[in-house]
């Protein structure tokens, strides 16, 4: 959509990249750099808590999955194996929902739910078949098997580092307990039958604390790197797959295309009924009356024929406009340059048109580009109050770019449900994007990107 336009052309044409820098918000400044405050940040504590919980959770998930899989596989020789496997997958889907919630609360990771089960008809058998055929169910099962060894590794790395770091950092505060209660000078660094080395003098105590400080400062970043793998596992195995997300997107786009086609058909029907058809009916009635008066009053009949002739011209013009609105012949015959120049000539403000294309895109993309510019120029005529405008069309790799700029009052906003929102949906249906940059006071810059597909 409009706010998701990439930054490939944003800097060149002055577009905002959607990084939030234009919304007036300011990042909070910290007195300490990130490296020093990391051990005390809530994020680091939540990530460490996630690692701590991952081990008991992983053990429970692994035991559940292995037990149920073994039971289901062993019962496959009977009919009971299939429902046991289905119940295993159902449990894994529930586990996936709980793990997404845990990742959301402790890691701040937002993962959408996977695609729902496609149950063709009600009943236990249909539900069992849907579970067994669901890719998201098997991905959740795979997660329960992979999460356990990674949880063991993460726990084995994070907990000793965290414990050792804080233990050594605070050593100057509690080293006195060794000579008082243990009968030795401090932590024993080395020892055999002949001699032993203890960390008991001021230099060694200070060096120990410095080592602890380094470990304490490094541990949050190590834990963050470990939880990155958890994020990848949750996002990749417990979220929607790319294929299913693409299917949902294509289904949505198909709905937009169908709705748009239906709206266009209704518009054409309305224009024919209220415009050319009504005029032709009046024309037929007028010619009928003129035929009746031809013998009695030739002059009145001539006037009526003359009026009918005017109606014919108007009806023909309306039919030409309607045909141009469906698909202009000049676009088919001569391409975007001539077609956009014809559209620009009908705009109420002077429009400069520049088309830099070495070949023609796919006919469908060419038509969408034409109607996009046509609608944008209509908006300029009706709402912008501009004195001039420009249209630029060019190609970058396998993308068709077009940009319409006017010096009007600005303030155009697709989020307010204007025609720009519908235009963005049309472009999105063919993997295109629309960006609107229209500050109050102008100028307004609308950039569209379409696939070339040739």
N, C-alpha and C positions, 0 to 999 in steps of 0.2 A: 504494500500500500504506500501511500504518499510519504509517511514518516519513516519508511524503511528503505529509502533510496540510498544506495551506496555512495561512498565518498570518491569514486573514481573521477567523476566530473564535477563534484561539488565545489572544489577549490577553484577550478577553472572558471566556473560561471557564478561564483559567489553564493553558492547554496549552503545552507546549514546542514551539517552532517548528522544532526540528531544526537550529539554527545552531551546535550544538556547544558552547554556553556552559555546558551542564549536565554535561559529562563530566569536569570537574575539570582540564582542560588549561589552561595559561596560555600566552599569546603571549610570545615572547621579546622583551625590550625592547632597543632599540638606543640607543646614546649619541648618534648623529647622526640628524637627521631624514631622511626618505626622499629629499628633494630633494638633499641633500648626499652621501648615500652611493650614489645611483643609478649614477654612472659606474663604481663599483668593484664593484657587485653581480654575482654570477654570472649572474643572470637577464639583466641588460643585455648582458653579454658574449655570452651564448648568442643573444639576439635579434639582435645585430649580426652574429654569425657566420652566422645564418640569412639575413640580407640579403646578406652577401657571397657565400654559396653559391648564392643564388637566381639570380644572373645567369648563371653558367655552366650551372647546371641548366636554367634557362629557355631558354637558347639551344639546348641539346641536345634538350629536349622539343619546342620549336617546330620545329626542323629535322626531327626524326623525324616529327612529326604531319603537317606540310605535305608532306613528301616522300612519305610513305605514302598520304596522302589523294589527292595528285595522281596517284600511280601507280595507285591503285585506281580513281579516277574515269576515268582514261584507258583503263584496261583493261575498263571496264564494257561496252564494245561486244563483248567476248568473255566467256567464262565465267570467266576468271581474275580479273576485277575484284571479284567477290563475295568469294572467299576472301581476297584481299588486304585488302579493307576489314575483314573479320572478324579477320584477323591484326593489323591496325592497332588495332582495339578491344581485342583481347587484350593487346597491348603497353601500351595506355593503362591497362587495369586493373592491370597489373603496376606501371606508373609510379605509379598511385594508391596502391598499397600502400607503395611506397618513400617517397612524399611524406608519407603518414600517419606513417610511422616517423620521418622527418626532423622533422616538426612535433611529434611526441611527444617527441623527444630535445632539440630546441632551443627549442621554444615551450611545452613542457609541455601540449600540447593532446591530449586523449584523444578520438579519433573512432572510433566503431564501424565495422566493415566494412560495406560496402553489401550489399544483398540478393544472394544467390548466383544464378548462372545457373539458369534453369529448363529443363533439358534433358529433353525428353519421352521420348526413346528414345536408346539408344547409337548412335554413328556421327558421322562428320565433318559430314554435312549438318545433322543435328539440332543439333550444337554450333555450327555457323556461324549457323544461324537463331536460336538462343538469344542469341548475341552481338549480332546485328543488332537484335534486339527488346529487348535489355536497356537500360533507361533509365540504369542506373548506368554502363554502358560509354560511352554518349554523353556523360554528364556528365564522366567522366574525360577524354574527348577534348576537351571544351570547356575543362576546366581547363588542359590543356597549351597551348591557344591563348591563354587570358587571362592565364596566369601570366607569360608572357614580357614583355609590355609593362609590367606592373606591376613586375616584377623590375628592368627597366631604370630605371624611375622611382625606385623605392626605392633602388637602388644609387647613382643620380645625386644623390639627396638626402642619404642617410646617410653615404656615404664622404667627400664634401667637408666636411660638417659635423663629423664625427668628427675628420678629419685637421686641419682648420683650428682646431678648438677646442683640441686638445692642442698644436698647433704654437704658437699664440699664448700659451697658458697657460705654456708652458715657455720663452718667448722670453727672459726675463731670464737663463736659464741658458746660452744659446748665441748671444746677439746679438753677442758679442765676435768671432765668426768673420767678420763682415762687414768690419770695418776691418782685420783681420789677413790675410784671404785674398781678399776681393772689392774692397778699396780704396774702400769706402764706409762711411758711418757706421752703417747698419743697413738694415732693410727699407725699400725705396723706396715711399713712399706716393703721391708725385706727382713727375713730372719732365717737362721739355721742354728746348728748346735753351738757354734762358736760366737756369733755376734748377730745383732739385729739393728735395723734402721727404723727409727720412729720419726714421725712428723711432729716434732715437739718444740723446735726453736722458732722465734718470731719470723725469720725469713721463710722457713718451710710452711708455717701456718699461713703466712700471707700468700705464698705461691699456690698453696692448696686452694685458698679462697679465690684466687684469680682463675685457676683452672675451672673451678666450679662456676665462676661468673661466665666464662666462655661457653661452658656446657649449657648453662641456664639460658643464655641468649640464643644459642644455636638450636636448642631443642624445639621451640615453637615452629621454627621454619622446617625442621626435619619432620615434625608431626604434620605440618601443613602439606608437605610433599607426600607423605604417606596417605593422608586423607584425599589427596587428589586422585589416587587410584580408586578409593571408595566412590568418589564422585563419578568416575568413569564407569565403574561397575553398575552403579544405580542408574545412571542416565542411559547407558547402553543396553542393559538387560531388563530393567524394570520400567522403562518409559516406552513410548510408542516407537516402533521401528520406522526407519526412513521410508520404507516401501509403503507401510500403512498410512503414514502421515501424507505421503504423496497421493495415495489413493483418496484419502479424505479431502485433500486440497483439490484434486481433479473433480471429485463429485461436487464439491462446492462451486468450482468454476463452471462445471456443466450446468448447475442450477442457475448460475448468473447468466450464462449464455442463453439458456432456455427462456428465462424471464425477460431478458433483453429482447430476444427475437419476438416473444409474445407481445411485449410492449410496442415494438416497432410495427407489428402487424395490426395492432389495435389503432395505432396512430395513422397508419396508411388507410385503414378502413374508415376511420373518422374523417380524415381529410377528403377521401373520395365521396363519402356520404354527404358531408356538409359543404363541400366545395364544388368539385367538377360535376358530380352526379346531380346536385341540386340545380346547378346552372343548366345542365343538359335537359333536365325535366322542364325547367322554365322555357328553354329554347324550343323544345318540342311543342309545348302548349302555345307559345307565341307563333310558331310557324303554322300550327293548326288554325289559329284565329286568322292569321294572314291569308291562308288558303280560302277560308270562308268569305273573307271580305274582298278577295281579289276581283270578283265579278261586280260586287255592289259598289265598293269604294277603292279603286286602284291606288289612290294616293295614300290612304290610311294603311292599305296593305303594304305599300312600299316602305312607309315609315316603320311598320312592324318588322319587315324583313331587314331593314337597316339596323334596328335595335337587336334583332337576332344575330346579325353579323358581328356586332360588338360583343354580344354574349359568347359567341363562338371563339373570338380572340382571347377573351378573358379565360374561358374554360381551357383553351389550348395552353395558355401561359401557366395556369394552375397545374395542368397535367405535366408540363415540362418541369416545373419546380418539384412536383411530387416524384417524378422519375429521377431528377437530380438528387433528391433526398434518399432514394433507394440505392442507387449506384450511378454516378454521373458517367456519361459516355466519354467525356474528355479524359477521365481518369483511366478508363480502359484503353483508350486509343493513344494517349500522349503521356501518361504518367503523372507523378505527383507535382512536378514543376508547373505544368500547364493547369492542372486541376486546382492547385492551391492559389495560383495567380488569379484564376477565375473567382474563387471564393473571396480572396482579398479585395477584388474589385467591387464586390457588393457590400463590403464593410463600410460603416459610416465614418471611419477615420482612415487617414492614409496608412497603408500597410506596405512595408518593404518585405519582399519574399526572396529568400536565397536558399536554393536547393543544391546541395553538393553531393550527388550520388553518381557513381560510375556505372551502376546497373540498377535494375528494379527489384524490390523485394518481392516476397510471395504476395499474390493478389489479395489474400485475406488480410495480411499485415498492412499492405498498401491502403486498403479500404479503411481499416481502423485508424491509420495515421491521418487519412483525409478527414474522416468524421471527427477525430479529436481536434484537429486544427479548426475545422468548421465550427464546432461548438464553442471553442475558446474565443474565436473571433466574434461569434454571436454574443457571448458574454461581454466582450469589450464594447460592442455596439450598444448593449442595453444598460450595463451597470458601471462601467469603469470611469466614464467621464474623461477618457484619454484624448490627447491631441494627435498621437501617433502610435504606431505599433510595428512590430517586426516579427517575422517568422523565419526560423533557420532550421534546416533539415540536413543531417549529415549521417555518415556511417562510421562506426568504430567497431572493428572486428566483425562479429556476427550480431551486432545490435544496431538498430535504427534509432537515432536520436532526433528529437524535434523539440524546439523551444519557441515559445510565444511570449513576447515581452511587450508591455504597454506602460505608458507614463501616467496612468490614471491615479485614482484616489487610494487604491490598495484596499487591504482589509479582507481579501478573499480567504475563506476558511473552509476546507472540505469537511471538517468535523461537524459543521453546523447543518449537515444534511442538504447542502446545495447540489446543483448539477455537477459540481466537481467531484463529489463523492461517488455519484453514479459513473462518472467518467473513469475514476480510479478503479472501480470494480470491473468495468469493462476491460481495462488494460490488464488488471490482475488476472483475469480469466485466461489470458494468453501469455502469462508469465511476463507481463510488462509492469512497469512502475510509473507512478506520477508523483512529481514533487511540485508543491506550490509554495513559493516564497513571496509573500505579499504583505509587507509591513504597512501599518497605517500611514497614509500619505503617499504610498507608492515608492518605487514602481513595483509592478506585479510581474513576476517571472515564473512561468509554468514550464517545466521540463518533463518530457515523457520519454521513456525508453522502451523499445519493443524488440522482440527477437526478429532476426532477419529471415530465417527459415526459407532459404532458396537452395 
